[in-house]
Amino acid sequence: MARIAVIGAGMGAMAAAARLAVAGHRVAVYERAETPGGAVGRFERDGFVFDTGPGLLHLPAVYRDLFVKTGKEPLEQCVAMSQVDPASRHLFADGTDVSLPNASRAGVVQALDEAIGPGAGERWSDLVNRAREVWDATRRPLLEEPLHAERVPALGRDPYPVPPRRWWQRRGGPPTLAAVAGRELQDPRPAALLESHALAYGLDPRTAPASAAVLPYMEQTFGSWYVSGGMHGLARALHARCVARRVEFFFGAEAVALVEKDGRAAGVRLADGSVVEADMVVSGVAPGRLEGMPPVAPGPVPPGRFSVFLALGGARPEGVVHRTVVHTDDRAAELEAVFGTGPVAGCRPTVTVLRPDDPATRPDGEHEAVTLTATVAPHGGRVDWSDERTAAELADRMVRAAEAAVPGLRERELWRVVRTPADTEAATGAAGGGVPAPVLAGQDGRFLRPANATSLPGLYLAGGFAHPGGGLAHAGMSGAMVAGLVVEGADWRGSQ
């Protein structure tokens, strides 16, 4: 039985902690905040409840497997989950309105044909079929196996099927998601639909590999799921499972440095100066947070999430869609504002509107809790999100855009709370409040993350800043990989 110190109580770190405890190890988690969940947070005020992180889960099998492997009670006995149907509604700048059913290929084809025109659904379906080839080629090496150096060259090649004419070779490089959208969808509206999946994860469709088409494939195939009471309920359930497996938690205990002894990880030093000795360390925090960590190749700070929490007077109307995406009216300006050098002022981003039909999120039936989110440039450098005027101006633009999905929104507003990447940085320690994206194959490995096993023996990485990257499901996968490496050893190649 080894003593294992886990840094951070994010979803990846807790997933590793639960599995390691079941394997017989003595596990202790040290978290700087006062609650578990990391980026899967919660904000409450006056009886209104809002998720501060992801609002939906797209691969529930990851957490079903985790709960099966760590206890008798399956996931559905620990949280109430339901499929969101329609999966999403999309409002485009020209007035096009399309709602896509949950996990129904035929339903999506019909919806796109009716809203955009004959052939739109078939072209989308053909693209999703090609994305399935990406899923089949990368599911195991990217999502089920730890990242080993010998696999990186193969994962640097984009598995998205290239048309026979090899059109991309005449354009100076491998295809990007934007190039695929323009060539294969032949209409700016389904192209915007495709690109919005990448943008929601903080990926620039102009540079993301074509393999990013796997993101809408996963959502369309495995569905969109909501946890009653908010997604933070999943974090609380995982924390409870860890406690049931005798994992110890120390909240308000910030780890600031890694302790090394005899050439291997031997514990952590906390902010109060105390040292926790351990046989192994699992780090679930962003790179740069800990002194003494092995060097990690620097990369750009990923974009952040800007959220507006709205307390509304008046009942939620019947038949309202849970998630509506209000697309930008200026794609080029939005992408430059997020990823380039374009101005943030005046740019109206793509806004996701979340309106859960959940009594637990509002004080009573005569009120409604609505969350608006947008992907924005990270804090610092070009944009100072701690500037109240900058944040307020963007919040106003997002609210005006959201009125397309929530008529009379401003008249119903009782109060609002804004959460910026600066707030995320303060809460989680992630540089710039950046939210990491899932790993993707292609582009010579530029969209991979550091391996779960590090160059320092006894030190492992979990969570969104490690393999296989960000996203609620991917974080859970990272915990499974860390546990496999610890229990089975460095030669472990994933679950069979």
One Martini backbone bead per residue (centre of mass of N, CA, C, O) as a GRO file, in nm:
protein
  496
    1MET     BB    1   0.092   0.039   0.026
    2ALA     BB    2   0.052   0.363  -0.082
    3ARG     BB    3   0.135   0.697  -0.062
    4ILE     BB    4  -0.099   0.944  -0.193
    5ALA     BB    5  -0.074   1.259  -0.344
    6VAL     BB    6  -0.332   1.493  -0.425
    7ILE     BB    7  -0.361   1.767  -0.651
    8GLY     BB    8  -0.659   1.840  -0.629
    9ALA     BB    9  -1.042   1.847  -0.683
   10GLY     BB   10  -1.084   1.753  -0.952
   11MET     BB   11  -1.205   1.524  -1.169
   12GLY     BB   12  -0.939   1.378  -1.238
   13ALA     BB   13  -0.827   1.352  -0.949
   14MET     BB   14  -1.074   1.199  -0.827
   15ALA     BB   15  -1.071   0.962  -1.022
   16ALA     BB   16  -0.796   0.864  -0.927
   17ALA     BB   17  -0.848   0.839  -0.622
   18ALA     BB   18  -1.072   0.625  -0.627
   19ARG     BB   19  -0.911   0.401  -0.778
   20LEU     BB   20  -0.666   0.388  -0.581
   21ALA     BB   21  -0.826   0.311  -0.328
   22VAL     BB   22  -0.939   0.043  -0.438
   23ALA     BB   23  -0.633  -0.067  -0.478
   24GLY     BB   24  -0.512   0.011  -0.162
   25HIS     BB   25  -0.451   0.303  -0.127
   26ARG     BB   26  -0.330   0.595   0.029
   27VAL     BB   27  -0.541   0.883   0.005
   28ALA     BB   28  -0.468   1.239  -0.050
   29VAL     BB   29  -0.634   1.559  -0.072
   30TYR     BB   30  -0.527   1.886  -0.205
   31GLU     BB   31  -0.720   2.192  -0.165
   32ARG     BB   32  -0.755   2.537  -0.203
   33ALA     BB   33  -1.036   2.511  -0.176
   34GLU     BB   34  -1.370   2.439  -0.022
   35THR     BB   35  -1.435   2.266  -0.282
   36PRO     BB   36  -1.523   2.049  -0.510
   37GLY     BB   37  -1.439   2.026  -0.889
   38GLY     BB   38  -1.319   2.285  -0.975
   39ALA     BB   39  -1.450   2.382  -1.275
   40VAL     BB   40  -1.702   2.234  -1.135
   41GLY     BB   41  -1.907   2.465  -1.042
   42ARG     BB   42  -2.086   2.699  -0.809
   43PHE     BB   43  -2.371   2.931  -0.797
   44GLU     BB   44  -2.532   3.115  -0.526
   45ARG     BB   45  -2.855   3.305  -0.514
   46ASP     BB   46  -3.163   3.352  -0.397
   47GLY     BB   47  -3.220   3.040  -0.510
   48PHE     BB   48  -3.006   3.043  -0.724
   49VAL     BB   49  -2.851   2.824  -0.980
   50PHE     BB   50  -2.507   2.779  -1.107
   51ASP     BB   51  -2.287   2.695  -1.347
   52THR     BB   52  -1.924   2.746  -1.390
   53GLY     BB   53  -1.918   2.526  -1.599
   54PRO     BB   54  -2.023   2.276  -1.737
   55GLY     BB   55  -2.367   2.195  -1.857
   56LEU     BB   56  -2.269   1.919  -1.997
   57LEU     BB   57  -2.280   1.569  -2.093
   58HIS     BB   58  -2.128   1.343  -2.359
   59LEU     BB   59  -1.980   1.088  -2.180
   60PRO     BB   60  -2.118   0.892  -1.946
   61ALA     BB   61  -1.945   0.626  -1.951
   62VAL     BB   62  -1.708   0.726  -1.782
   63TYR     BB   63  -1.877   0.747  -1.507
   64ARG     BB   64  -1.998   0.472  -1.502
   65ASP     BB   65  -1.732   0.320  -1.482
   66LEU     BB   66  -1.628   0.453  -1.225
   67PHE     BB   67  -1.866   0.360  -1.036
   68VAL     BB   68  -1.837   0.056  -1.087
   69LYS     BB   69  -1.521   0.041  -0.996
   70THR     BB   70  -1.591   0.197  -0.687
   71GLY     BB   71  -1.883   0.047  -0.649
   72LYS     BB   72  -2.220  -0.046  -0.608
   73GLU     BB   73  -2.316   0.229  -0.701
   74PRO     BB   74  -2.437   0.367  -0.954
   75LEU     BB   75  -2.467   0.663  -1.101
   76GLU     BB   76  -2.793   0.675  -1.100
   77GLN     BB   77  -2.789   0.656  -0.771
   78CYS     BB   78  -2.626   0.946  -0.731
   79VAL     BB   79  -2.765   1.067  -0.992
   80ALA     BB   80  -2.975   1.272  -1.188
   81MET     BB   81  -3.026   1.181  -1.526
   82SER     BB   82  -3.073   1.351  -1.851
   83GLN     BB   83  -3.183   1.397  -2.158
   84VAL     BB   84  -3.142   1.634  -2.410
   85ASP     BB   85  -3.456   1.744  -2.574
   86PRO     BB   86  -3.315   1.899  -2.753
   87ALA     BB   87  -2.980   1.940  -2.782
   88SER     BB   88  -3.020   2.192  -2.990
   89ARG     BB   89  -3.026   2.539  -3.073
   90HIS     BB   90  -3.006   2.741  -3.382
   91LEU     BB   91  -2.906   3.085  -3.434
   92PHE     BB   92  -2.891   3.292  -3.706
   93ALA     BB   93  -2.831   3.596  -3.857
   94ASP     BB   94  -3.067   3.534  -4.090
   95GLY     BB   95  -3.296   3.359  -3.899
   96THR     BB   96  -3.219   3.084  -3.867
   97ASP     BB   97  -3.399   2.787  -3.732
   98VAL     BB   98  -3.256   2.507  -3.542
   99SER     BB   99  -3.342   2.181  -3.419
  100LEU     BB  100  -3.161   1.921  -3.251
  101PRO     BB  101  -3.171   1.613  -3.191
  102ASN     BB  102  -3.107   1.352  -2.975
  103ALA     BB  103  -2.940   1.098  -3.098
  104SER     BB  104  -3.032   1.165  -3.425
  105ARG     BB  105  -2.958   1.132  -3.744
  106ALA     BB  106  -3.228   1.161  -3.895
  107GLY     BB  107  -3.325   1.417  -3.742
  108VAL     BB  108  -3.095   1.603  -3.834
  109VAL     BB  109  -3.139   1.586  -4.136
  110GLN     BB  110  -3.428   1.697  -4.136
  111ALA     BB  111  -3.376   1.968  -3.995
  112LEU     BB  112  -3.173   2.081  -4.206
  113ASP     BB  113  -3.353   2.062  -4.456
  114GLU     BB  114  -3.584   2.248  -4.347
  115ALA     BB  115  -3.399   2.506  -4.272
  116ILE     BB  116  -3.185   2.514  -4.534
  117GLY     BB  117  -3.210   2.257  -4.729
  118PRO     BB  118  -3.169   2.049  -4.962
  119GLY     BB  119  -2.877   1.850  -4.859
  120ALA     BB  120  -2.773   1.943  -4.581
  121GLY     BB  121  -2.809   1.677  -4.423
  122GLU     BB  122  -2.632   1.494  -4.600
  123ARG     BB  123  -2.368   1.651  -4.569
  124TRP     BB  124  -2.356   1.619  -4.265
  125SER     BB  125  -2.363   1.309  -4.257
  126ASP     BB  126  -2.104   1.264  -4.417
  127LEU     BB  127  -1.920   1.403  -4.215
  128VAL     BB  128  -1.989   1.221  -3.972
  129ASN     BB  129  -1.885   0.964  -4.104
  130ARG     BB  130  -1.591   1.063  -4.112
  131ALA     BB  131  -1.573   1.110  -3.805
  132ARG     BB  132  -1.597   0.812  -3.733
  133GLU     BB  133  -1.315   0.739  -3.835
  134VAL     BB  134  -1.173   0.903  -3.624
  135TRP     BB  135  -1.284   0.756  -3.379
  136ASP     BB  136  -1.180   0.470  -3.454
  137ALA     BB  137  -0.869   0.563  -3.470
  138THR     BB  138  -0.861   0.733  -3.164
  139ARG     BB  139  -0.997   0.618  -2.914
  140ARG     BB  140  -0.769   0.450  -2.792
  141PRO     BB  141  -0.499   0.628  -2.813
  142LEU     BB  142  -0.652   0.892  -2.679
  143LEU     BB  143  -0.878   0.765  -2.447
  144GLU     BB  144  -0.743   0.464  -2.332
  145GLU     BB  145  -0.442   0.557  -2.351
  146PRO     BB  146  -0.149   0.628  -2.278
  147LEU     BB  147   0.109   0.844  -2.347
  148HIS     BB  148   0.353   0.755  -2.583
  149ALA     BB  149   0.621   0.842  -2.762
  150GLU     BB  150   0.578   0.631  -3.002
  151ARG     BB  151   0.280   0.759  -3.076
  152VAL     BB  152   0.309   1.054  -3.173
  153PRO     BB  153   0.356   1.038  -3.482
  154ALA     BB  154   0.078   0.909  -3.545
  155LEU     BB  155  -0.093   1.141  -3.398
  156GLY     BB  156   0.015   1.367  -3.606
  157ARG     BB  157  -0.193   1.236  -3.788
  158ASP     BB  158  -0.467   1.288  -3.982
  159PRO     BB  159  -0.767   1.079  -4.002
  160TYR     BB  160  -0.911   1.240  -4.194
  161PRO     BB  161  -1.066   1.198  -4.478
  162VAL     BB  162  -0.933   1.230  -4.796
  163PRO     BB  163  -0.980   1.329  -5.082
  164PRO     BB  164  -0.858   1.206  -5.377
  165ARG     BB  165  -0.737   1.498  -5.480
  166ARG     BB  166  -0.580   1.642  -5.260
  167TRP     BB  167  -0.654   1.952  -5.206
  168TRP     BB  168  -0.467   2.034  -4.960
  169GLN     BB  169  -0.187   2.024  -5.104
  170ARG     BB  170  -0.258   2.293  -5.279
  171ARG     BB  171  -0.278   2.470  -4.982
  172GLY     BB  172  -0.012   2.406  -4.784
  173GLY     BB  173  -0.174   2.168  -4.618
  174PRO     BB  174  -0.350   2.047  -4.391
  175PRO     BB  175  -0.658   2.020  -4.284
  176THR     BB  176  -0.908   2.208  -4.159
  177LEU     BB  177  -1.205   2.267  -4.024
  178ALA     BB  178  -1.275   2.509  -4.206
  179ALA     BB  179  -1.216   2.369  -4.476
  180VAL     BB  180  -1.422   2.146  -4.443
  181ALA     BB  181  -1.672   2.324  -4.412
  182GLY     BB  182  -1.652   2.469  -4.689
  183ARG     BB  183  -1.639   2.215  -4.880
  184GLU     BB  184  -1.874   2.007  -4.748
  185LEU     BB  185  -2.129   2.213  -4.676
  186GLN     BB  186  -2.188   2.482  -4.863
  187ASP     BB  187  -2.264   2.655  -4.593
  188PRO     BB  188  -2.252   2.884  -4.337
  189ARG     BB  189  -2.436   2.741  -4.128
  190PRO     BB  190  -2.316   2.451  -4.097
  191ALA     BB  191  -2.035   2.563  -4.057
  192ALA     BB  192  -2.101   2.706  -3.789
  193LEU     BB  193  -2.188   2.452  -3.644
  194LEU     BB  194  -1.917   2.309  -3.654
  195GLU     BB  195  -1.737   2.540  -3.530
  196SER     BB  196  -1.888   2.562  -3.250
  197HIS     BB  197  -1.763   2.310  -3.123
  198ALA     BB  198  -1.475   2.417  -3.113
  199LEU     BB  199  -1.521   2.689  -2.971
  200ALA     BB  200  -1.634   2.568  -2.701
  201TYR     BB  201  -1.322   2.442  -2.658
  202GLY     BB  202  -1.108   2.665  -2.769
  203LEU     BB  203  -1.107   2.639  -3.089
  204ASP     BB  204  -0.960   2.712  -3.393
  205PRO     BB  205  -1.085   2.641  -3.705
  206ARG     BB  206  -0.832   2.752  -3.874
  207THR     BB  207  -0.623   2.535  -3.703
  208ALA     BB  208  -0.775   2.300  -3.662
  209PRO     BB  209  -0.813   1.994  -3.719
  210ALA     BB  210  -1.021   1.787  -3.889
  211SER     BB  211  -1.058   1.594  -3.636
  212ALA     BB  212  -1.268   1.789  -3.487
  213ALA     BB  213  -1.525   1.640  -3.602
  214VAL     BB  214  -1.556   1.452  -3.347
  215LEU     BB  215  -1.724   1.634  -3.159
  216PRO     BB  216  -2.009   1.613  -3.294
  217TYR     BB  217  -2.012   1.309  -3.301
  218MET     BB  218  -2.024   1.255  -2.997
  219GLU     BB  219  -2.280   1.413  -2.939
  220GLN     BB  220  -2.470   1.271  -3.152
  221THR     BB  221  -2.417   0.972  -3.044
  222PHE     BB  222  -2.418   1.009  -2.701
  223GLY     BB  223  -2.519   1.273  -2.617
  224SER     BB  224  -2.703   1.488  -2.389
  225TRP     BB  225  -2.641   1.564  -2.039
  226TYR     BB  226  -2.818   1.610  -1.725
  227VAL     BB  227  -2.792   1.729  -1.392
  228SER     BB  228  -2.965   1.750  -1.129
  229GLY     BB  229  -2.888   2.076  -0.999
  230GLY     BB  230  -2.636   2.035  -1.164
  231MET     BB  231  -2.309   1.951  -1.247
  232HIS     BB  232  -2.195   1.964  -0.954
  233GLY     BB  233  -2.327   1.695  -0.866
  234LEU     BB  234  -2.102   1.516  -0.983
  235ALA     BB  235  -1.879   1.615  -0.796
  236ARG     BB  236  -2.017   1.534  -0.529
  237ALA     BB  237  -2.041   1.232  -0.596
  238LEU     BB  238  -1.736   1.182  -0.626
  239HIS     BB  239  -1.658   1.270  -0.347
  240ALA     BB  240  -1.832   1.059  -0.198
  241ARG     BB  241  -1.687   0.816  -0.318
  242CYS     BB  242  -1.412   0.877  -0.201
  243VAL     BB  243  -1.495   0.874   0.097
  244ALA     BB  244  -1.601   0.578   0.089
  245ARG     BB  245  -1.285   0.496   0.007
  246ARG     BB  246  -1.095   0.670   0.213
  247VAL     BB  247  -1.054   0.950   0.120
  248GLU     BB  248  -0.871   1.232   0.186
  249PHE     BB  249  -0.958   1.574   0.276
  250PHE     BB  250  -0.800   1.907   0.207
  251PHE     BB  251  -0.913   2.212   0.262
  252GLY     BB  252  -0.732   2.497   0.224
  253ALA     BB  253  -0.483   2.330   0.069
  254GLU     BB  254  -0.203   2.454  -0.076
  255ALA     BB  255  -0.002   2.356  -0.326
  256VAL     BB  256   0.346   2.475  -0.416
  257ALA     BB  257   0.529   2.203  -0.402
  258LEU     BB  258   0.761   1.971  -0.493
  259VAL     BB  259   0.890   1.675  -0.360
  260GLU     BB  260   1.229   1.558  -0.370
  261LYS     BB  261   1.378   1.215  -0.360
  262ASP     BB  262   1.602   1.029  -0.503
  263GLY     BB  263   1.467   1.098  -0.796
  264ARG     BB  264   1.169   1.140  -0.661
  265ALA     BB  265   0.863   1.160  -0.564
  266ALA     BB  266   0.785   1.271  -0.196
  267GLY     BB  267   0.580   1.523  -0.218
  268VAL     BB  268   0.442   1.817  -0.048
  269ARG     BB  269   0.413   2.169  -0.034
  270LEU     BB  270   0.260   2.400   0.154
  271ALA     BB  271   0.165   2.727   0.218
  272ASP     BB  272   0.234   2.682   0.541
  273GLY     BB  273   0.514   2.485   0.510
  274SER     BB  274   0.424   2.215   0.500
  275VAL     BB  275   0.493   1.857   0.477
  276VAL     BB  276   0.401   1.595   0.252
  277GLU     BB  277   0.438   1.268   0.255
  278ALA     BB  278   0.522   1.046  -0.028
  279ASP     BB  279   0.537   0.798  -0.282
  280MET     BB  280   0.319   0.964  -0.448
  281VAL     BB  281   0.211   1.191  -0.721
  282VAL     BB  282  -0.087   1.378  -0.807
  283SER     BB  283  -0.149   1.613  -1.064
  284GLY     BB  284  -0.448   1.847  -1.113
  285VAL     BB  285  -0.294   2.098  -1.218
  286ALA     BB  286  -0.169   2.357  -1.354
  287PRO     BB  287   0.082   2.463  -1.509
  288GLY     BB  288   0.299   2.646  -1.280
  289ARG     BB  289   0.192   2.596  -0.978
  290LEU     BB  290   0.461   2.425  -0.929
  291GLU     BB  291   0.732   2.361  -0.773
  292GLY     BB  292   0.950   2.122  -0.923
  293MET     BB  293   0.859   2.072  -1.194
  294PRO     BB  294   0.875   1.942  -1.475
  295PRO     BB  295   0.923   2.032  -1.778
  296VAL     BB  296   0.705   2.207  -2.007
  297ALA     BB  297   0.600   2.271  -2.297
  298PRO     BB  298   0.524   2.557  -2.419
  299GLY     BB  299   0.208   2.723  -2.458
  300PRO     BB  300  -0.067   2.853  -2.530
  301VAL     BB  301  -0.314   3.019  -2.394
  302PRO     BB  302  -0.616   2.944  -2.352
  303PRO     BB  303  -0.914   3.011  -2.367
  304GLY     BB  304  -1.203   3.138  -2.219
  305ARG     BB  305  -1.480   3.182  -1.992
  306PHE     BB  306  -1.786   3.363  -2.034
  307SER     BB  307  -2.024   3.456  -1.779
  308VAL     BB  308  -2.390   3.489  -1.734
  309PHE     BB  309  -2.594   3.536  -1.455
  310LEU     BB  310  -2.957   3.498  -1.457
  311ALA     BB  311  -3.220   3.655  -1.287
  312LEU     BB  312  -3.562   3.575  -1.334
  313GLY     BB  313  -3.870   3.685  -1.396
  314GLY     BB  314  -4.070   3.440  -1.438
  315ALA     BB  315  -4.167   3.179  -1.602
  316ARG     BB  316  -4.091   2.899  -1.761
  317PRO     BB  317  -4.162   2.804  -2.053
  318GLU     BB  318  -4.299   2.587  -2.243
  319GLY     BB  319  -4.072   2.419  -2.458
  320VAL     BB  320  -3.797   2.496  -2.384
  321VAL     BB  321  -3.476   2.503  -2.465
  322HIS     BB  322  -3.193   2.429  -2.303
  323ARG     BB  323  -3.006   2.479  -2.572
  324THR     BB  324  -2.873   2.784  -2.717
  325VAL     BB  325  -2.727   2.901  -3.025
  326VAL     BB  326  -2.593   3.223  -3.087
  327HIS     BB  327  -2.473   3.342  -3.359
  328THR     BB  328  -2.267   3.522  -3.507
  329ASP     BB  329  -2.235   3.817  -3.735
  330ASP     BB  330  -1.893   3.787  -3.710
  331ARG     BB  331  -1.660   3.565  -3.754
  332ALA     BB  332  -1.390   3.712  -3.795
  333ALA     BB  333  -1.406   3.894  -3.543
  334GLU     BB  334  -1.426   3.671  -3.333
  335LEU     BB  335  -1.162   3.514  -3.394
  336GLU     BB  336  -0.976   3.759  -3.348
  337ALA     BB  337  -1.064   3.819  -3.052
  338VAL     BB  338  -0.971   3.533  -2.943
  339PHE     BB  339  -0.691   3.452  -3.136
  340GLY     BB  340  -0.588   3.733  -3.200
  341THR     BB  341  -0.589   4.108  -3.251
  342GLY     BB  342  -0.865   4.177  -3.201
  343PRO     BB  343  -1.122   4.345  -3.083
  344VAL     BB  344  -1.351   4.327  -2.823
  345ALA     BB  345  -1.480   4.572  -2.883
  346GLY     BB  346  -1.799   4.513  -3.042
  347CYS     BB  347  -1.798   4.213  -3.016
  348ARG     BB  348  -2.016   3.944  -3.111
  349PRO     BB  349  -2.058   3.655  -2.981
  350THR     BB  350  -2.102   3.341  -2.931
  351VAL     BB  351  -2.406   3.224  -2.766
  352THR     BB  352  -2.485   3.035  -2.483
  353VAL     BB  353  -2.808   2.908  -2.380
  354LEU     BB  354  -2.918   2.821  -2.049
  355ARG     BB  355  -3.249   2.637  -1.973
  356PRO     BB  356  -3.330   2.467  -1.724
  357ASP     BB  357  -3.571   2.216  -1.621
  358ASP     BB  358  -3.509   2.310  -1.285
  359PRO     BB  359  -3.613   2.362  -0.965
  360ALA     BB  360  -3.317   2.372  -0.826
  361THR     BB  361  -3.240   2.664  -0.986
  362ARG     BB  362  -3.494   2.790  -0.828
  363PRO     BB  363  -3.711   2.924  -0.597
  364ASP     BB  364  -3.950   2.909  -0.819
  365GLY     BB  365  -4.205   2.909  -1.070
  366GLU     BB  366  -4.154   3.249  -1.095
  367HIS     BB  367  -3.864   3.157  -1.199
  368GLU     BB  368  -3.531   3.200  -1.367
  369ALA     BB  369  -3.234   3.030  -1.476
  370VAL     BB  370  -2.968   3.187  -1.667
  371THR     BB  371  -2.703   3.097  -1.898
  372LEU     BB  372  -2.419   3.265  -2.031
  373THR     BB  373  -2.184   3.182  -2.298
  374ALA     BB  374  -1.831   3.243  -2.390
  375THR     BB  375  -1.560   3.263  -2.598
  376VAL     BB  376  -1.242   3.395  -2.489
  377ALA     BB  377  -0.994   3.562  -2.415
  378PRO     BB  378  -0.755   3.568  -2.212
  379HIS     BB  379  -0.614   3.673  -1.938
  380GLY     BB  380  -0.424   3.905  -2.032
  381GLY     BB  381  -0.249   4.108  -2.223
  382ARG     BB  382  -0.498   4.204  -2.424
  383VAL     BB  383  -0.693   4.128  -2.169
  384ASP     BB  384  -0.871   4.287  -1.895
  385TRP     BB  385  -1.108   4.122  -1.698
  386SER     BB  386  -1.094   4.311  -1.434
  387ASP     BB  387  -1.238   4.514  -1.600
  388GLU     BB  388  -1.553   4.624  -1.556
  389ARG     BB  389  -1.620   4.755  -1.829
  390THR     BB  390  -1.542   4.526  -2.018
  391ALA     BB  391  -1.732   4.315  -1.892
  392ALA     BB  392  -2.002   4.473  -1.915
  393GLU     BB  393  -2.009   4.509  -2.224
  394LEU     BB  394  -2.018   4.209  -2.295
  395ALA     BB  395  -2.268   4.135  -2.133
  396ASP     BB  396  -2.459   4.317  -2.293
  397ARG     BB  397  -2.419   4.178  -2.568
  398MET     BB  398  -2.512   3.896  -2.476
  399VAL     BB  399  -2.799   3.975  -2.389
  400ARG     BB  400  -2.893   4.082  -2.661
  401ALA     BB  401  -2.849   3.816  -2.813
  402ALA     BB  402  -3.033   3.633  -2.620
  403GLU     BB  403  -3.316   3.749  -2.709
  404ALA     BB  404  -3.358   3.544  -2.940
  405ALA     BB  405  -3.414   3.311  -2.710
  406VAL     BB  406  -3.523   3.546  -2.488
  407PRO     BB  407  -3.786   3.703  -2.474
  408GLY     BB  408  -3.763   3.976  -2.265
  409LEU     BB  409  -3.505   3.960  -2.088
  410ARG     BB  410  -3.451   4.251  -1.970
  411GLU     BB  411  -3.734   4.274  -1.827
  412ARG     BB  412  -3.675   4.009  -1.634
  413GLU     BB  413  -3.436   4.122  -1.492
  414LEU     BB  414  -3.294   4.125  -1.164
  415TRP     BB  415  -3.001   3.990  -1.201
  416ARG     BB  416  -2.634   3.987  -1.228
  417VAL     BB  417  -2.348   3.768  -1.299
  418VAL     BB  418  -2.000   3.788  -1.358
  419ARG     BB  419  -1.771   3.559  -1.532
  420THR     BB  420  -1.429   3.549  -1.578
  421PRO     BB  421  -1.109   3.460  -1.645
  422ALA     BB  422  -1.010   3.601  -1.387
  423ASP     BB  423  -1.183   3.426  -1.197
  424THR     BB  424  -1.070   3.154  -1.284
  425GLU     BB  425  -0.780   3.207  -1.203
  426ALA     BB  426  -0.841   3.256  -0.899
  427ALA     BB  427  -0.984   2.972  -0.848
  428THR     BB  428  -0.764   2.764  -1.015
  429GLY     BB  429  -0.475   2.889  -1.146
  430ALA     BB  430  -0.517   2.930  -1.436
  431ALA     BB  431  -0.380   3.068  -1.689
  432GLY     BB  432  -0.602   3.317  -1.784
  433GLY     BB  433  -0.846   3.114  -1.752
  434GLY     BB  434  -0.794   2.868  -1.908
  435VAL     BB  435  -0.948   2.617  -2.128
  436PRO     BB  436  -0.895   2.311  -2.208
  437ALA     BB  437  -0.872   2.094  -2.465
  438PRO     BB  438  -0.904   1.837  -2.639
  439VAL     BB  439  -0.757   1.601  -2.792
  440LEU     BB  440  -0.582   1.580  -3.115
  441ALA     BB  441  -0.527   1.477  -3.420
  442GLY     BB  442  -0.253   1.617  -3.566
  443GLN     BB  443  -0.038   1.867  -3.638
  444ASP     BB  444   0.219   1.719  -3.514
  445GLY     BB  445   0.096   1.723  -3.202
  446ARG     BB  446  -0.021   2.015  -3.103
  447PHE     BB  447  -0.300   1.865  -2.963
  448LEU     BB  448  -0.148   1.767  -2.730
  449ARG     BB  449  -0.055   1.634  -2.412
  450PRO     BB  450   0.077   1.558  -2.142
  451ALA     BB  451   0.172   1.299  -1.993
  452ASN     BB  452   0.089   1.112  -1.713
  453ALA     BB  453   0.380   1.028  -1.726
  454THR     BB  454   0.675   1.132  -1.607
  455SER     BB  455   1.020   1.196  -1.570
  456LEU     BB  456   0.932   1.163  -1.272
  457PRO     BB  457   0.928   0.948  -1.048
  458GLY     BB  458   0.600   0.936  -0.899
  459LEU     BB  459   0.476   1.130  -1.127
  460TYR     BB  460   0.142   1.251  -1.202
  461LEU     BB  461  -0.113   1.332  -1.451
  462ALA     BB  462  -0.419   1.519  -1.428
  463GLY     BB  463  -0.653   1.640  -1.630
  464GLY     BB  464  -0.683   1.894  -1.873
  465PHE     BB  465  -0.345   1.938  -1.883
  466ALA     BB  466  -0.366   1.642  -1.968
  467HIS     BB  467  -0.395   1.346  -2.067
  468PRO     BB  468  -0.678   1.400  -2.292
  469GLY     BB  469  -0.770   1.665  -2.173
  470GLY     BB  470  -1.041   1.849  -2.200
  471GLY     BB  471  -1.321   1.793  -2.030
  472LEU     BB  472  -1.523   1.601  -1.851
  473ALA     BB  473  -1.458   1.321  -1.973
  474HIS     BB  474  -1.147   1.349  -2.008
  475ALA     BB  475  -1.082   1.375  -1.711
  476GLY     BB  476  -1.179   1.091  -1.634
  477MET     BB  477  -0.973   0.946  -1.815
  478SER     BB  478  -0.715   1.041  -1.673
  479GLY     BB  479  -0.769   0.888  -1.408
  480ALA     BB  480  -0.757   0.603  -1.532
  481MET     BB  481  -0.464   0.622  -1.634
  482VAL     BB  482  -0.320   0.671  -1.369
  483ALA     BB  483  -0.415   0.417  -1.226
  484GLY     BB  484  -0.295   0.217  -1.428
  485LEU     BB  485   0.004   0.303  -1.393
  486VAL     BB  486   0.026   0.250  -1.088
  487VAL     BB  487  -0.080  -0.048  -1.075
  488GLU     BB  488   0.067  -0.173  -1.354
  489GLY     BB  489   0.255   0.029  -1.485
  490ALA     BB  490   0.443   0.157  -1.754
  491ASP     BB  491   0.326  -0.084  -1.956
  492TRP     BB  492   0.059   0.017  -1.969
  493ARG     BB  493  -0.219   0.005  -2.240
  494GLY     BB  494  -0.483  -0.030  -2.119
  495SER     BB  495  -0.785  -0.135  -2.148
  496GLN     BB  496  -0.929  -0.458  -2.253
   0.00000   0.00000   0.00000
